[in-house]
Amino acid sequence: MRACPACRVAAATSGGPASWLAPGATMTGMAATSIQAGKYDRYVATNAIERFGRPEDVARAVRFFLEPDNYITGQVITVDGGLTLRRDRG
């Protein structure tokens, strides 16, 4: 996310909002096969929400950013089921 500050400045000068999504592991495509086979069960058990993300989880965050008259800009929303929380706890 090091590019975010530069993008925020560019967005501010263009007058448009600019925010980002940081999705965690999401059950899509090739990853779904490994996930369903139980390869990552231990990983999932350590998340605050004990499952992998689904495409609709990410879509909800996108929809939030696209709401009319959105006053949010220059932010990052992490959609990772609590993985970041786990990392922050040390």
N, CA, C and O atoms as CSV, one atom per row, in Angstrom:
chain,resi,resn,atom,element,x,y,z
A,1,MET,N,N,0.799,-1.196,0.000
A,1,MET,CA,C,0.000,0.000,0.000
A,1,MET,C,C,0.845,1.265,0.000
A,1,MET,O,O,0.339,2.348,0.296
A,2,ARG,N,N,2.102,1.143,-0.323
A,2,ARG,CA,C,2.976,2.307,-0.350
A,2,ARG,C,C,2.574,3.302,-1.438
A,2,ARG,O,O,2.883,4.489,-1.332
A,3,ALA,N,N,1.899,2.838,-2.467
A,3,ALA,CA,C,1.480,3.734,-3.542
A,3,ALA,C,C,0.301,4.601,-3.142
A,3,ALA,O,O,0.028,5.607,-3.797
A,4,CYS,N,N,-0.398,4.236,-2.087
A,4,CYS,CA,C,-1.607,4.960,-1.695
A,4,CYS,C,C,-1.385,6.452,-1.479
A,4,CYS,O,O,-2.177,7.243,-1.992
A,5,PRO,N,N,-0.347,6.891,-0.746
A,5,PRO,CA,C,-0.194,8.339,-0.558
A,5,PRO,C,C,-0.081,9.101,-1.876
A,5,PRO,O,O,-0.673,10.171,-2.019
A,6,ALA,N,N,0.656,8.575,-2.821
A,6,ALA,CA,C,0.786,9.240,-4.116
A,6,ALA,C,C,-0.549,9.257,-4.845
A,6,ALA,O,O,-0.902,10.253,-5.477
A,7,CYS,N,N,-1.290,8.159,-4.759
A,7,CYS,CA,C,-2.598,8.100,-5.411
A,7,CYS,C,C,-3.584,9.049,-4.748
A,7,CYS,O,O,-4.427,9.641,-5.422
A,8,ARG,N,N,-3.484,9.196,-3.432
A,8,ARG,CA,C,-4.372,10.122,-2.721
A,8,ARG,C,C,-4.161,11.547,-3.212
A,8,ARG,O,O,-5.116,12.295,-3.421
A,9,VAL,N,N,-2.894,11.912,-3.392
A,9,VAL,CA,C,-2.587,13.265,-3.875
A,9,VAL,C,C,-3.144,13.442,-5.282
A,9,VAL,O,O,-3.748,14.472,-5.584
A,10,ALA,N,N,-2.948,12.454,-6.140
A,10,ALA,CA,C,-3.456,12.533,-7.510
A,10,ALA,C,C,-4.976,12.640,-7.513
A,10,ALA,O,O,-5.544,13.409,-8.289
A,11,ALA,N,N,-5.638,11.871,-6.648
A,11,ALA,CA,C,-7.101,11.918,-6.582
A,11,ALA,C,C,-7.576,13.269,-6.089
A,11,ALA,O,O,-8.559,13.812,-6.593
A,12,ALA,N,N,-6.882,13.809,-5.106
A,12,ALA,CA,C,-7.279,15.110,-4.551
A,12,ALA,C,C,-7.177,16.206,-5.607
A,12,ALA,O,O,-8.024,17.097,-5.661
A,13,THR,N,N,-6.164,16.145,-6.430
A,13,THR,CA,C,-5.996,17.187,-7.444
A,13,THR,C,C,-6.948,16.995,-8.617
A,13,THR,O,O,-7.240,17.951,-9.335
A,14,SER,N,N,-7.435,15.772,-8.823
A,14,SER,CA,C,-8.369,15.536,-9.924
A,14,SER,C,C,-9.815,15.749,-9.487
A,14,SER,O,O,-10.715,15.840,-10.322
A,15,GLY,N,N,-10.034,15.828,-8.179
A,15,GLY,CA,C,-11.384,16.054,-7.672
A,15,GLY,C,C,-12.201,14.786,-7.498
A,15,GLY,O,O,-13.361,14.858,-7.093
A,16,GLY,N,N,-11.631,13.637,-7.790
A,16,GLY,CA,C,-12.379,12.391,-7.656
A,16,GLY,C,C,-11.932,11.587,-6.455
A,16,GLY,O,O,-10.800,11.738,-5.993
A,17,PRO,N,N,-12.803,10.737,-5.945
A,17,PRO,CA,C,-12.419,9.897,-4.817
A,17,PRO,C,C,-11.485,8.774,-5.259
A,17,PRO,O,O,-11.547,8.319,-6.402
A,18,ALA,N,N,-10.630,8.337,-4.360
A,18,ALA,CA,C,-9.739,7.216,-4.651
A,18,ALA,C,C,-9.539,6.425,-3.366
A,18,ALA,O,O,-8.932,6.917,-2.415
A,19,SER,N,N,-10.038,5.229,-3.342
A,19,SER,CA,C,-9.859,4.336,-2.209
A,19,SER,C,C,-9.504,2.964,-2.755
A,19,SER,O,O,-9.627,2.714,-3.954
A,20,TRP,N,N,-9.062,2.072,-1.866
A,20,TRP,CA,C,-8.561,0.778,-2.288
A,20,TRP,C,C,-9.138,-0.330,-1.456
A,20,TRP,O,O,-9.530,-0.133,-0.305
A,21,LEU,N,N,-9.184,-1.512,-2.060
A,21,LEU,CA,C,-9.551,-2.731,-1.348
A,21,LEU,C,C,-8.303,-3.587,-1.226
A,21,LEU,O,O,-7.493,-3.667,-2.149
A,22,ALA,N,N,-8.165,-4.216,-0.088
A,22,ALA,CA,C,-7.066,-5.155,0.134
A,22,ALA,C,C,-7.689,-6.490,0.511
A,22,ALA,O,O,-7.826,-6.800,1.694
A,23,PRO,N,N,-8.070,-7.290,-0.495
A,23,PRO,CA,C,-8.715,-8.564,-0.178
A,23,PRO,C,C,-7.707,-9.594,0.316
A,23,PRO,O,O,-6.564,-9.639,-0.140
A,24,GLY,N,N,-8.147,-10.408,1.245
A,24,GLY,CA,C,-7.340,-11.531,1.710
A,24,GLY,C,C,-7.604,-12.734,0.826
A,24,GLY,O,O,-8.084,-12.597,-0.300
A,25,ALA,N,N,-7.290,-13.903,1.337
A,25,ALA,CA,C,-7.506,-15.137,0.581
A,25,ALA,C,C,-8.996,-15.294,0.293
A,25,ALA,O,O,-9.828,-15.271,1.201
A,26,THR,N,N,-9.310,-15.453,-0.979
A,26,THR,CA,C,-10.698,-15.544,-1.421
A,26,THR,C,C,-10.887,-16.816,-2.229
A,26,THR,O,O,-10.056,-17.153,-3.073
A,27,MET,N,N,-11.971,-17.514,-1.972
A,27,MET,CA,C,-12.215,-18.789,-2.635
A,27,MET,C,C,-12.694,-18.564,-4.066
A,27,MET,O,O,-13.891,-18.485,-4.341
A,28,THR,N,N,-11.728,-18.464,-4.957
A,28,THR,CA,C,-12.016,-18.297,-6.381
A,28,THR,C,C,-11.041,-19.138,-7.185
A,28,THR,O,O,-9.955,-19.470,-6.710
A,29,GLY,N,N,-11.425,-19.472,-8.376
A,29,GLY,CA,C,-10.550,-20.139,-9.330
A,29,GLY,C,C,-9.782,-21.325,-8.788
A,29,GLY,O,O,-10.339,-22.200,-8.126
A,30,MET,N,N,-8.491,-21.339,-9.082
A,30,MET,CA,C,-7.639,-22.469,-8.700
A,30,MET,C,C,-7.502,-22.614,-7.191
A,30,MET,O,O,-7.326,-23.727,-6.696
A,31,ALA,N,N,-7.578,-21.528,-6.463
A,31,ALA,CA,C,-7.445,-21.595,-5.008
A,31,ALA,C,C,-8.571,-22.401,-4.385
A,31,ALA,O,O,-8.367,-23.049,-3.359
A,32,ALA,N,N,-9.742,-22.375,-4.978
A,32,ALA,CA,C,-10.898,-23.076,-4.415
A,32,ALA,C,C,-10.629,-24.568,-4.264
A,32,ALA,O,O,-11.039,-25.167,-3.270
A,33,THR,N,N,-9.954,-25.176,-5.224
A,33,THR,CA,C,-9.668,-26.605,-5.157
A,33,THR,C,C,-8.797,-26.933,-3.949
A,33,THR,O,O,-9.092,-27.874,-3.213
A,34,SER,N,N,-7.742,-26.177,-3.742
A,34,SER,CA,C,-6.859,-26.406,-2.593
A,34,SER,C,C,-7.563,-26.140,-1.279
A,34,SER,O,O,-7.387,-26.874,-0.307
A,35,ILE,N,N,-8.357,-25.091,-1.255
A,35,ILE,CA,C,-9.079,-24.737,-0.035
A,35,ILE,C,C,-10.076,-25.832,0.318
A,35,ILE,O,O,-10.152,-26.253,1.472
A,36,GLN,N,N,-10.841,-26.295,-0.666
A,36,GLN,CA,C,-11.851,-27.320,-0.422
A,36,GLN,C,C,-11.223,-28.655,-0.030
A,36,GLN,O,O,-11.865,-29.468,0.636
A,37,ALA,N,N,-9.984,-28.887,-0.432
A,37,ALA,CA,C,-9.290,-30.120,-0.073
A,37,ALA,C,C,-8.760,-30.077,1.364
A,37,ALA,O,O,-8.218,-31.065,1.859
A,38,GLY,N,N,-8.917,-28.938,2.022
A,38,GLY,CA,C,-8.496,-28.829,3.412
A,38,GLY,C,C,-7.040,-28.457,3.604
A,38,GLY,O,O,-6.528,-28.527,4.721
A,39,LYS,N,N,-6.364,-28.063,2.537
A,39,LYS,CA,C,-4.946,-27.713,2.632
A,39,LYS,C,C,-4.666,-26.562,3.581
A,39,LYS,O,O,-3.574,-26.471,4.142
A,40,TYR,N,N,-5.629,-25.695,3.764
A,40,TYR,CA,C,-5.402,-24.483,4.545
A,40,TYR,C,C,-6.281,-24.397,5.796
A,40,TYR,O,O,-6.519,-23.306,6.314
A,41,ASP,N,N,-6.755,-25.525,6.275
A,41,ASP,CA,C,-7.645,-25.528,7.437
A,41,ASP,C,C,-7.003,-24.872,8.664
A,41,ASP,O,O,-7.673,-24.136,9.389
A,42,ARG,N,N,-5.731,-25.127,8.898
A,42,ARG,CA,C,-5.054,-24.528,10.065
A,42,ARG,C,C,-4.979,-23.012,9.932
A,42,ARG,O,O,-5.136,-22.282,10.911
A,43,TYR,N,N,-4.744,-22.561,8.737
A,43,TYR,CA,C,-4.695,-21.118,8.471
A,43,TYR,C,C,-6.042,-20.480,8.797
A,43,TYR,O,O,-6.102,-19.460,9.482
A,44,VAL,N,N,-7.112,-21.081,8.306
A,44,VAL,CA,C,-8.448,-20.534,8.504
A,44,VAL,C,C,-8.805,-20.522,9.984
A,44,VAL,O,O,-9.451,-19.584,10.454
A,45,ALA,N,N,-8.404,-21.530,10.714
A,45,ALA,CA,C,-8.744,-21.635,12.133
A,45,ALA,C,C,-8.161,-20.491,12.960
A,45,ALA,O,O,-8.644,-20.229,14.061
A,46,THR,N,N,-7.146,-19.814,12.462
A,46,THR,CA,C,-6.534,-18.711,13.208
A,46,THR,C,C,-7.156,-17.355,12.890
A,46,THR,O,O,-6.862,-16.372,13.569
A,47,ASN,N,N,-8.008,-17.284,11.872
A,47,ASN,CA,C,-8.672,-16.021,11.522
A,47,ASN,C,C,-9.804,-15.726,12.496
A,47,ASN,O,O,-10.364,-16.640,13.100
A,48,ALA,N,N,-10.136,-14.466,12.645
A,48,ALA,CA,C,-11.268,-14.071,13.485
A,48,ALA,C,C,-12.565,-14.665,12.938
A,48,ALA,O,O,-13.423,-15.101,13.706
A,49,ILE,N,N,-12.707,-14.681,11.628
A,49,ILE,CA,C,-13.843,-15.334,10.969
A,49,ILE,C,C,-13.281,-16.601,10.343
A,49,ILE,O,O,-12.477,-16.532,9.414
A,50,GLU,N,N,-13.693,-17.740,10.840
A,50,GLU,CA,C,-13.058,-19.005,10.485
A,50,GLU,C,C,-13.564,-19.577,9.163
A,50,GLU,O,O,-14.154,-20.657,9.120
A,51,ARG,N,N,-13.325,-18.840,8.102
A,51,ARG,CA,C,-13.594,-19.319,6.741
A,51,ARG,C,C,-12.817,-18.443,5.773
A,51,ARG,O,O,-12.351,-17.363,6.136
A,52,PHE,N,N,-12.682,-18.904,4.563
A,52,PHE,CA,C,-12.055,-18.085,3.530
A,52,PHE,C,C,-13.078,-17.094,2.994
A,52,PHE,O,O,-14.288,-17.294,3.095
A,53,GLY,N,N,-12.554,-16.036,2.429
A,53,GLY,CA,C,-13.430,-15.043,1.837
A,53,GLY,C,C,-14.125,-15.596,0.606
A,53,GLY,O,O,-13.643,-16.526,-0.040
A,54,ARG,N,N,-15.253,-15.010,0.303
A,54,ARG,CA,C,-16.006,-15.363,-0.898
A,54,ARG,C,C,-16.048,-14.137,-1.796
A,54,ARG,O,O,-15.918,-13.016,-1.305
A,55,PRO,N,N,-16.223,-14.319,-3.077
A,55,PRO,CA,C,-16.294,-13.166,-3.977
A,55,PRO,C,C,-17.325,-12.131,-3.528
A,55,PRO,O,O,-17.114,-10.929,-3.689
A,56,GLU,N,N,-18.437,-12.599,-2.967
A,56,GLU,CA,C,-19.470,-11.648,-2.543
A,56,GLU,C,C,-19.011,-10.799,-1.352
A,56,GLU,O,O,-19.514,-9.692,-1.161
A,57,ASP,N,N,-18.069,-11.299,-0.554
A,57,ASP,CA,C,-17.514,-10.489,0.537
A,57,ASP,C,C,-16.775,-9.273,-0.026
A,57,ASP,O,O,-16.914,-8.158,0.476
A,58,VAL,N,N,-16.001,-9.508,-1.058
A,58,VAL,CA,C,-15.266,-8.419,-1.704
A,58,VAL,C,C,-16.244,-7.498,-2.428
A,58,VAL,O,O,-16.080,-6.278,-2.422
A,59,ALA,N,N,-17.264,-8.092,-3.052
A,59,ALA,CA,C,-18.257,-7.290,-3.779
A,59,ALA,C,C,-18.985,-6.327,-2.843
A,59,ALA,O,O,-19.303,-5.206,-3.240
A,60,ARG,N,N,-19.250,-6.749,-1.610
A,60,ARG,CA,C,-19.922,-5.849,-0.654
A,60,ARG,C,C,-19.067,-4.604,-0.386
A,60,ARG,O,O,-19.586,-3.491,-0.292
A,61,ALA,N,N,-17.768,-4.806,-0.265
A,61,ALA,CA,C,-16.875,-3.659,-0.024
A,61,ALA,C,C,-16.837,-2.740,-1.250
A,61,ALA,O,O,-16.828,-1.517,-1.117
A,62,VAL,N,N,-16.814,-3.334,-2.426
A,62,VAL,CA,C,-16.836,-2.527,-3.655
A,62,VAL,C,C,-18.125,-1.716,-3.713
A,62,VAL,O,O,-18.105,-0.524,-4.017
A,63,ARG,N,N,-19.241,-2.371,-3.419
A,63,ARG,CA,C,-20.535,-1.680,-3.437
A,63,ARG,C,C,-20.541,-0.517,-2.443
A,63,ARG,O,O,-21.100,0.542,-2.726
A,64,PHE,N,N,-19.921,-0.717,-1.284
A,64,PHE,CA,C,-19.825,0.347,-0.282
A,64,PHE,C,C,-19.110,1.569,-0.862
A,64,PHE,O,O,-19.562,2.700,-0.680
A,65,PHE,N,N,-17.992,1.339,-1.562
A,65,PHE,CA,C,-17.250,2.450,-2.164
A,65,PHE,C,C,-18.052,3.154,-3.256
A,65,PHE,O,O,-17.872,4.349,-3.490
A,66,LEU,N,N,-18.928,2.420,-3.916
A,66,LEU,CA,C,-19.657,2.974,-5.061
A,66,LEU,C,C,-20.981,3.632,-4.692
A,66,LEU,O,O,-21.721,4.063,-5.576
A,67,GLU,N,N,-21.289,3.715,-3.410
A,67,GLU,CA,C,-22.531,4.358,-3.000
A,67,GLU,C,C,-22.554,5.811,-3.483
A,67,GLU,O,O,-21.528,6.491,-3.473
A,68,PRO,N,N,-23.739,6.281,-3.907
A,68,PRO,CA,C,-23.843,7.674,-4.357
A,68,PRO,C,C,-23.479,8.638,-3.222
A,68,PRO,O,O,-23.732,8.363,-2.049
A,69,ASP,N,N,-22.899,9.735,-3.586
A,69,ASP,CA,C,-22.511,10.769,-2.624
A,69,ASP,C,C,-21.552,10.266,-1.560
A,69,ASP,O,O,-21.555,10.764,-0.434
A,70,ASN,N,N,-20.736,9.287,-1.906
A,70,ASN,CA,C,-19.753,8.739,-0.966
A,70,ASN,C,C,-18.740,9.825,-0.616
A,70,ASN,O,O,-18.163,10.449,-1.507
A,71,TYR,N,N,-18.529,10.046,0.651
A,71,TYR,CA,C,-17.618,11.083,1.139
A,71,TYR,C,C,-16.277,10.496,1.561
A,71,TYR,O,O,-15.446,11.196,2.139
A,72,ILE,N,N,-16.064,9.224,1.276
A,72,ILE,CA,C,-14.840,8.536,1.682
A,72,ILE,C,C,-13.841,8.564,0.530
A,72,ILE,O,O,-14.180,8.262,-0.614
A,73,THR,N,N,-12.606,8.931,0.854
A,73,THR,CA,C,-11.539,8.881,-0.139
A,73,THR,C,C,-10.203,8.666,0.560
A,73,THR,O,O,-10.039,9.015,1.729
A,74,GLY,N,N,-9.270,8.098,-0.155
A,74,GLY,CA,C,-7.934,7.892,0.388
A,74,GLY,C,C,-7.854,6.823,1.461
A,74,GLY,O,O,-6.957,6.861,2.302
A,75,GLN,N,N,-8.775,5.872,1.447
A,75,GLN,CA,C,-8.816,4.843,2.479
A,75,GLN,C,C,-8.574,3.461,1.877
A,75,GLN,O,O,-8.778,3.237,0.684
A,76,VAL,N,N,-8.141,2.562,2.719
A,76,VAL,CA,C,-7.971,1.160,2.330
A,76,VAL,C,C,-8.894,0.343,3.214
A,76,VAL,O,O,-8.829,0.431,4.440
A,77,ILE,N,N,-9.755,-0.452,2.593
A,77,ILE,CA,C,-10.590,-1.381,3.348
A,77,ILE,C,C,-10.017,-2.773,3.138
A,77,ILE,O,O,-9.895,-3.256,2.012
A,78,THR,N,N,-9.671,-3.400,4.245
A,78,THR,CA,C,-9.109,-4.744,4.215
A,78,THR,C,C,-10.240,-5.741,4.398
A,78,THR,O,O,-10.973,-5.682,5.385
A,79,VAL,N,N,-10.381,-6.658,3.447
A,79,VAL,CA,C,-11.421,-7.679,3.480
A,79,VAL,C,C,-10.696,-9.019,3.613
A,79,VAL,O,O,-10.492,-9.729,2.627
A,80,ASP,N,N,-10.310,-9.355,4.853
A,80,ASP,CA,C,-9.480,-10.547,5.036
A,80,ASP,C,C,-9.920,-11.458,6.179
A,80,ASP,O,O,-9.153,-12.319,6.611
A,81,GLY,N,N,-11.128,-11.283,6.667
A,81,GLY,CA,C,-11.646,-12.174,7.700
A,81,GLY,C,C,-10.919,-12.090,9.031
A,81,GLY,O,O,-11.054,-12.984,9.866
A,82,GLY,N,N,-10.163,-11.046,9.237
A,82,GLY,CA,C,-9.465,-10.869,10.503
A,82,GLY,C,C,-7.997,-11.241,10.477
A,82,GLY,O,O,-7.341,-11.187,11.517
A,83,LEU,N,N,-7.459,-11.617,9.331
A,83,LEU,CA,C,-6.038,-11.965,9.246
A,83,LEU,C,C,-5.172,-10.811,9.726
A,83,LEU,O,O,-4.196,-11.029,10.443
A,84,THR,N,N,-5.513,-9.597,9.344
A,84,THR,CA,C,-4.741,-8.431,9.753
A,84,THR,C,C,-4.806,-8.251,11.273
A,84,THR,O,O,-3.807,-7.886,11.893
A,85,LEU,N,N,-5.937,-8.497,11.859
A,85,LEU,CA,C,-6.074,-8.412,13.314
A,85,LEU,C,C,-5.126,-9.377,13.989
A,85,LEU,O,O,-4.471,-9.026,14.970
A,86,ARG,N,N,-5.049,-10.573,13.479
A,86,ARG,CA,C,-4.156,-11.595,14.042
A,86,ARG,C,C,-2.718,-11.131,13.975
A,86,ARG,O,O,-1.964,-11.293,14.935
A,87,ARG,N,N,-2.334,-10.555,12.852
A,87,ARG,CA,C,-0.974,-10.083,12.662
A,87,ARG,C,C,-0.652,-8.917,13.611
A,87,ARG,O,O,0.454,-8.824,14.143
A,88,ASP,N,N,-1.630,-8.037,13.810
A,88,ASP,CA,C,-1.435,-6.880,14.665
A,88,ASP,C,C,-1.296,-7.250,16.133
A,88,ASP,O,O,-0.696,-6.500,16.902
A,89,ARG,N,N,-1.840,-8.394,16.535
A,89,ARG,CA,C,-1.778,-8.812,17.929
A,89,ARG,C,C,-0.388,-9.283,18.317
A,89,ARG,O,O,-0.089,-9.439,19.501
A,90,GLY,N,N,0.456,-9.508,17.333
A,90,GLY,CA,C,1.821,-9.895,17.626
A,90,GLY,C,C,1.996,-11.346,17.609
A,90,GLY,O,O,3.101,-11.837,17.839
